[in-house]
Amino acid sequence: MKLKDKVALITGAGRGIGRAISLEFAKEGASVIINYNKSKEGAEEVKNEIEKIGSRSITIKADVSKKEEIEEMVEKILDKFEKIDILVNNAGIISAAPLQELTEEDWNKIMGVNLKGVFLCSKLVSKIMIKQKKGKIINISSIYGSIFGGQYVMHYTASKAGVANLTKSLAQALAPNIQVNSISPGNINTEMTRRAGDEFIKKVVEKTSLKRLGKPEEIAKAAVFLASDDSNFITGQNLVIDGGLSLE
């Protein structure tokens, strides 16, 4: 097992890609901390599935845009597991609005979770990893952080572009003992994608070389690679997993 005896914190892990990463990590032997903010029921279901696999797991409610709540979460993890080997900054939200209807509150909410949350979690958890002289941080960005995602989600795409760029800075700041990389998923079959509607899905599938949506498990397997010793000479990189998407 590639993650045997590792302790992994995964934010926004109650559903979608976070859920898939949690389960894949557990299969590889990791103890998994499932962070959630609103989806308590989903988080508990993931915890139960992990325990059936035979790995340890706990759920912790925390808003990743709030430093105090992250600090409390880290303390709880250390009390239970005494270390944190892997951090997956997966928590993310999306909303849509035309420019003149996009409020400052909307902008700040997206940036708070999607970008500030990555910064805060990485800063606070890396303190533990620095003491351990070892650690892996994986940030979940988006293909729409590097290509045009539409004028109605400019705040979301800006936040995800920030995640990919922040990853490079964190990789340098935390070298040489901690590796920091990001994954940019394309259109994955999750609740977030399905909410975009059938017309959107049909359009992006047509423009995807592999002619389908990605599976959350396909992102999770890449996360296992980046969390394992197999990727020890990789840092500051952004792995695009989009099935060959081209919106040209």
Residue, then its C-alpha position, 0 to 999 in steps of 0.5 A: m500500500k502506497l500510503k500505509d501509516k500516513v495521516a491525511l487531511i482532506t478538505g471538502a471531503g464529504r462529496g465529489i472529488g474529495r470523497a473519491i480521494s478520501l476513499e482511495f487514500a484509505k485503500e492505500g492504507a492512510s488514516v483520513i481526516i474528513n473536513y467538511n463545512k456543511s455536508k455533515e451527512g456526506a462526511e459521516e457516510v465517507k467515514n463509515e465507508i473508510e472504516k469498512i475498508g479497514s482504515r481509521s477516519i474522523t470527521i471535523k467541521a471547519d470553514v477553511s476561510k477562517k483561521e481560527e477554525i483551521e487552527e482548532m482542526v489541526e489541534k484535534i488532528l494532532d491530539k488524535f493522530e500526532k502528525i499530518d503527513i498529507l494535506v489535500n486542499n480540495a474544498g471549493i465552491i462555485s456560483a455564477a453571475p454576470l459582471q454587473e450582478l456579481t457582488e463583492e460578497d460573492w467575490n469574497k466568498i469564492m476567494g475565501v474558500n477557494l484561494k484563501g483557504v488553500f493559503l491558510c491550510s497550507k500555512l498552518v499544516s506546513k508548520i507541522m510538516i516542517k517539524q516532521k521534516k516531511g510532507k505532501i501538499i496537493n491543491i485542487s485547482s481547475i482546468y478553468g484556471s488556465i482556459f476561458g471558463g465563461q464570463y459568468v464564473m470569472h470569480y471562480t476561474a480567477s480563484k483557481a488560477g490563483v491556486a495553480n500559481l500559489t502552488k508554485s510559490l508554496a513549493q519553493a517556500l517549503a522546499p526541500n522537505i515538503q513537496v507541493n503540487s496541484i491537480s487541474p481537473g477538467n469536467i468531472n462527473t460530480e454534483m458541481t458539474r451536473r448542476a451546470g446542466d445537460e446543455f453544458i455537459k453535452k458541449v464540453v463532452e463534444k470538445t473533449s478528446l475522450k468524449r466523456l466526463g472524467k470520473p472522480e476516481e481518476i482524479a483520486k488515483a492521481a492524488v495518490f501518486l502525488a501523495s506517495d513516495d513515487s512523486n518525491f522528485i516532483t514539486g511546484q507542478n500542475l497536473v492537468i487531467d481533462g480528457g483532452l479538452s479544447l474549447e477553441 
